[in-house]
Amino acid sequence: MEKPFYQNSAVTIITRMISSKREIGHIKADSKNRRVSRTGKLLCWLFVDLVVAAVIFGLLLHKPGGYDPTDFDSAGYEPGQVSPYLTHELSPQIYNGAQRGQPFVVVITQKGINEVVAGWGWPKMSQGVMLYAPAVVFTPGSALLMATASIKGAEFVVTIEIKPKIDEEGLLTFHVSKFKIGAMNVTPIAKLTAKKMYLQRIANLPIDTEAVQTKIAESLLNDAPFEPVFKVDDRKVRIDKITIGKAKMTAHLVPAS
């Protein structure tokens, strides 16, 4: 016996209502799960970002093992004071060797070069950065120029690694192989920034392109090779070999025309 039409309709409506409620329940559950999933992902990425930031900050604050500015204390030096090492040891080596007109060797000790650097007058300010406690460290094949940089109260150890090289044509290049803040290598961006600052500094100044200082600056900034020839009184000498070992740098020089 068939059920009346209105009974079938009522059953159909009730069934659809129940089904709709289930679907709405599933939609709400899915929406809640998606929100929980998104929140979980955001928390996960936040955690990762915090870890990365902590690692970067730790790398920036890292103090290289070879840097101990107390070993190169500039106490007792007035700004502009000439180092006794420069006047009594290094200059006589170069002058006497050049006057003999024969190949000779100049040895620059780590202690001596730090004495020279100490007399340059520290601290130095540039672009809101205070630089102080410099140190030069000779390691096999490289010279490390190190100092502490203070930026708005935060202190970081800056290290510039320079590798001098004389090519087959006798041209010298001072290659900056690394520029680090703490333990973080920032060489590419540091070179670009240094070039920009250097160009701004010399923009309105008369520059002697043949001066040794200018050639060294170009070599450091652009890996530009240059002839390592300079005058000692009335004689010219050429550097034809540079060797850097532990705590000393040795330059071999020959007479030049």
C-alpha positions, 0 to 999 in steps of 0.5 A: 500500500502506497503512502500518501503523497504528503507523507513521502514529501515530509520524509524527503524534506526531513531527510534533506534537512538531516543531510544538510545539517551533516554537510554544514557540520562537515563544512564547519569542521573542515573550516576549523581544521584549515584554521588550525592548520594555518595557525600551525604553519604560521607558528612553525614559520615564526619559530623558524624565523626566530631561529634564523634571526638568532643564528644570524645575530650569533654569527654577527656577534662572533669574535674570531679566535685570532682577534685580541686587540690587547695584543696590539694596544695603541696606548701611548700613541698620539694621533699622527705620531710616527711609529719607531718601527717605521722610522728605525727598522722598516724605512732603513731596510727599504732605503739601504736596499734600494741604494745598493742597486741589487735585489733585496728582501724586506721583512714586515713583522706582525708586531711592527705593522700593528705598531704602525697602524696604532699610530693612525689615531683611533677611534675613527668615525664614518657614516655613523660607525665608530671603528676602534681596536684595530689589529693586523694578523698575518696568516699563511697566504693572507693578511687579516685586517680586523677591528671592532665596529660600534653601531648604535651601541652594538659591537661587531668584529669586522675582518677583511682578508686580503691576498696579495698576488703578483701575476706572470706580467709582474702586476700586483693585485690586492684581492679582498677575498673575504669581508666578514662581520663576526662569522658572517661573510658579507663580501659582495655587499661590503664591496659594493658599499665600499665602492660607493662610499669611496666614490662619494669621498673622492668626488670633489677631490683632486686625485692623482691616479698615478699615486701608489695610494690610489692604485692600492685603493683601486686594487682593493675595490676592483681587483685592479692590477698595477705595477708595484714600482715606487721611488726611494729617493732617486732610485726606483724599486719593484716588488716582484714577490710577496710571501705571507707566513705566520706573523710576518710578511716578506717582500722581495724587491729588485731595481727598476728603471 
